Amino acid sequence: MSIQVRDVSKSFGDFHALVDVTADIEPGHLTAVLGPSGGGKSTLLRIIAGLETADSGHVLIDGKDVTNVPARQRGIGFVFQHYAAFTHMTVWENVAFGLKIAKTSKPRIKERVAELLALVHLDGFASRYPAELSGGQRQRMALARALAVEPGLLLLDEPFGALDVKVRQELREWLRRLHDEVHTTTIFVTHDQEEAMEIADRIIVVNHGRIEQSGPPEDLYDRPANDFVMSFLGPVTTLGGQLVRPHDIHVSTRPTTGAHRATLERVVSLGFETRIVATPAGGGEPVTVQLTRNQVHELALEVGDTVYLNVPHVAAA
Amino acid sequence: MGKYALRYAVLGYLALLLVAPVAMVGYRTFQHGVSPVWDALSSHDAVQALKLSLLITVIAVPINVVFGISTGWLLARRRMPLPWLVNALINLPFAMSPVVVGLAVFVLYSRTGWIGTYLFSHGIPVLFTWKAMTIATIFVSLPFVVREVVPVLEELGSEQEQAAAVLGASTLQSFFRVTLPAIRWAVVYGTILTVARSLGEYGAVNIVSSNIVGQSLTLPLYVNNRINQLDPTAAYSAGLLLAVISLLILVGMTAFSSRRHVEADK
């Protein structure tokens, strides 16, 4: 399914959650809506789902205006941050829910639920209750429940936000693999740039109710439209009044054209990576630079040394 | 020692104020053996009083359960206009003396009352019939289900209902398949309290009843009537019957509430 969002605005009292948002989501893609909390990304997802009504603007699914179509008729799957598991139903009943509502035949329900439980690796858990599952298992169950009705569009609202780091990482990779198998158009909301960079085909960066930039992850990382996108998508530091990536800074012990002289303040070894912090000669914010252990070794850097910093492509521009 | 003192003080207080009077009723009832009790309870007047109490309860409880769940849902899901006013109104029967409730029904349904005038002119007398007694009972037992259901619905949140909606369920399907099962213990608990109050109501019902023995007395009214008529055996027997029913309700409630805690822990 393709999704078009046209000039959508939404306020909650005085708070403008979305302001004239326009976005296109292409079919078959895994799209991340990325932004800080309170930026409006969940509201955007909920308006696409029909769980929230836009104050103005339109939502089109496959070219059809669905702005006034209730959620239950939109043919979508939705995964909530806190699972929204039906607590009084078993895993099996949870997954079968949408199929029962759709009046699917009993043998077909059995077959489909078994298929889905296998897909989310919950084969042995059919008769458990959600309260007897771990967070990761609950979220996989929620995903199976959403996929059961074969939605044309899968929406996930901070799906891994409530899980611990290790489980998050696993589920993230697993979602990407699942998407590669199932190819359902998928939109997920996250405030974790790493998560978005790692698994999304497209990223839409939302902040203060507006879309800052959208495109493939590499584009956003390499050619950010503004300082917000740049700083949200990866680490940044300031050099000569400009926002740059710490790993883009070139370090030399001899003066080079256009380089900034600085005094090395700290050398922090992080295994393969080493982070150095240097204070510019003219004063100002300390600059953070990311180097490899070998580079530091070759340059024989020590605290108190004078170093020369420049960014090759910034100097060229 | 201090903590034991408090315990015994509380237990002594409960014994004196709750256990002793009930035990006394039990003792007095069976003072002359079982057969006078049986005779008293199987008398026409006692049976009529029990039947009337049950009739009123059977009508009042389902009405208040349906109304209570609907109102509770609207309040918890913030779909109720003027929620502060509705909340205050629902608490009114808790705050108001039942006698005043009875008086209100009396005034409204009497021959000159707003509704009474209309009903009498159409040949439907309500005041001094079981209908007015039922209306008064519905009034006094109205808040129990609402008050039980609202906090549970609020804690439950609307996410499960939203999940059901996205999966294609209509509002009714979502209510019966998702919401109601999730709040069932609160509904059971509220229902039990409503039953207890409906069976035991005295003040409000007393005002709107014609108070004719063997015709328009509920069980609590009958107890009072027998005391006034110096027929202690009948009064004690009917009183004990009411106490036994309450006790059964309490036992049921405790069983349900422990069940509820087990589920909450899961």
HADDOCK unambig.tbl for C-alpha pairs under 7 A between the chains (distance, minus, plus):
assign (segid A and resid 71 and name CA) (segid B and resid 165 and name CA) 6.28 0.50 0.50
assign (segid A and resid 71 and name CA) (segid B and resid 166 and name CA) 5.30 0.50 0.50
assign (segid A and resid 72 and name CA) (segid B and resid 165 and name CA) 5.01 0.50 0.50
assign (segid A and resid 72 and name CA) (segid B and resid 166 and name CA) 4.68 0.50 0.50
assign (segid A and resid 72 and name CA) (segid B and resid 167 and name CA) 6.12 0.50 0.50
assign (segid A and resid 72 and name CA) (segid B and resid 168 and name CA) 4.05 0.50 0.50
assign (segid A and resid 72 and name CA) (segid B and resid 169 and name CA) 6.27 0.50 0.50
assign (segid A and resid 73 and name CA) (segid B and resid 168 and name CA) 6.38 0.50 0.50
assign (segid A and resid 76 and name CA) (segid B and resid 166 and name CA) 6.70 0.50 0.50
assign (segid A and resid 77 and name CA) (segid B and resid 166 and name CA) 6.65 0.50 0.50
assign (segid A and resid 77 and name CA) (segid B and resid 167 and name CA) 7.00 0.50 0.50
assign (segid A and resid 78 and name CA) (segid B and resid 166 and name CA) 6.69 0.50 0.50
assign (segid A and resid 84 and name CA) (segid B and resid 159 and name CA) 5.42 0.50 0.50
assign (segid A and resid 84 and name CA) (segid B and resid 160 and name CA) 4.96 0.50 0.50
assign (segid A and resid 84 and name CA) (segid B and resid 163 and name CA) 6.51 0.50 0.50
assign (segid A and resid 85 and name CA) (segid B and resid 160 and name CA) 6.56 0.50 0.50
assign (segid A and resid 86 and name CA) (segid B and resid 160 and name CA) 6.17 0.50 0.50
assign (segid A and resid 86 and name CA) (segid B and resid 178 and name CA) 6.78 0.50 0.50
assign (segid A and resid 88 and name CA) (segid B and resid 181 and name CA) 6.85 0.50 0.50
assign (segid A and resid 88 and name CA) (segid B and resid 182 and name CA) 6.29 0.50 0.50
assign (segid A and resid 98 and name CA) (segid B and resid 167 and name CA) 4.87 0.50 0.50
assign (segid A and resid 98 and name CA) (segid B and resid 168 and name CA) 6.41 0.50 0.50
assign (segid A and resid 101 and name CA) (segid B and resid 168 and name CA) 6.47 0.50 0.50
assign (segid A and resid 101 and name CA) (segid B and resid 169 and name CA) 6.12 0.50 0.50
assign (segid A and resid 131 and name CA) (segid B and resid 266 and name CA) 5.72 0.50 0.50
